[in-house]
Amino acid sequence: MRIAIIEDDLSLASKLAADLVTDRTTCHTYPDSKSFLHALPRESFDACIVDLVLPGMDGRTLVKNLRDRGYDVPIMVLTARDFEADVILSLEAGADDYLVKPAR
């Protein structure tokens, strides 16, 4: 399984990737939406973990952009934003799940 982590907090992204890596799972981290979108044509992923607050294009816009392109892998939003409106809007944009940091 290949997981993309789009997270601007490099420390958190590294820790999350280290926690998820197994002999059958690899993780690739991207600090922003632009770098992820740039890599997407040559990379394939089985799932994505997306922060909402990203430099440039925010995570919700990224999710909508991916869904509009027909990208149908599972997408989980992992963010510090715990407002009900953020959850609803993210799910409406196409996220499959929403988890508030810190997740344990």
N, C-alpha and C positions, 0 to 999 in steps of 0.2 A: 504494500500500500504506500502511496506517495501523498504526503500532506503538504499543502502550502500554508504557511503562516504569514499573514500580512499584518505586521505589528511594528510601530515606530520605536517602541521601547526595546532596544536591542538586547538588554539584559533579560527582560521578560521573554522575548522571543527565543533566545538561546536556552533558557531554562525550560520553557515549554517544549521546545524541540527535543532537548535531552530527555525529558520525561516521557515523550511519546515514541522515541526511537526504539525499535526492537530489531531482531534479525529479519523481520518481514516488513518493517515500516521505516521509511525514510522521510525526513522533513526538510523542507527548503524554506528559508525565511526571506522576507522582502520587507524593507523599511517603509514602503509607501505603495500606493496603488499603481503609480506610473511604472515602477520597476517590475511589479508583478505582471502588469499588462504587456510590458515589453518582452518578458520571458515566456508568456503564455503560448505564442505560436510554436515554440520549439520544445515546450515542456508539457507533460500531461500529469494531471493530479486526480486522485480519487476522492479528495475532500479538501476543503479550505476552512481556515480559521481566520476571521477578519475582525480587526479592531474597528470601532466606529470613528474614533478621532485619529485621523491620519493627515499628514501634510499633503497639500494639493487636493486631490479628490478624496472626499471622506469615504468611510467604509460602506455606508448605506448606498451612496451613489455607485460605488464599485459593484456592490451586490446587484443592483438594478441593471447596471451596464452588462454584467456577466449574464444575467438572465435574459436580457434583451438580445444578446448574441446567441442564445440557445445553449449556453453552458449549463449543464444540468447536474453537476456533481453536488453532493451535500455541502452546504455552507453554514457554518456556525459563527455567529457574532459573539465575540468575547470582549467585553468592554467594561469600563468603570461606570458608565452611564446607566442608572437604574430607574429612570423615569418610564412610566407606563407608556407614554407616547412614543418613546424611542423603541420600545419592544414592538409595539403595534406597527410602526412605520417600517421597521427593519423586516419584520415578517411579511408585510405587504410588498416590500421591495423584492422579496424572493428568498430571504434567509430561511433556513430550515429549523434553526434553533437559536436561542439567545441566552447567554450566560453572563452573569455579572461578576467582575473581578472583585476581590480575589476569589478564584475558584479553587476549591481544595478537593 
